[in-house]
Amino acid sequence: MARTISVLKWENEDEVENAVHDIWAEMDEKGGLTKDTERAMQHSLLAADPNLANHFLRRVREQVPDALHYFEERGGGA
């Protein structure tokens, strides 16, 4: 069954944590991110408050370091 990843603007750290969990799950299941997930997460990262964007990048670095390359060019920081 296909999962739908929604594009959203993170409003709090819980939403960032959910996004990182989704990235972890997809990386674990598929060995990488689908283009749809990559685009959705990059959009959310670009639209995020700077503090939440930095929190996202820190958590990806800690929890799913293999996925960091999807976001380094877009978001920088952390």
Protein Blocks (a to p, Z undefined) as FASTA:
>chain_A
ZZdddddddfbfklmmmmmmmmmmmmmmnopacfklmmmmmmmmmmpcfklmmmmmmmmm
mmmmmlmmmmmmmnmgZZ
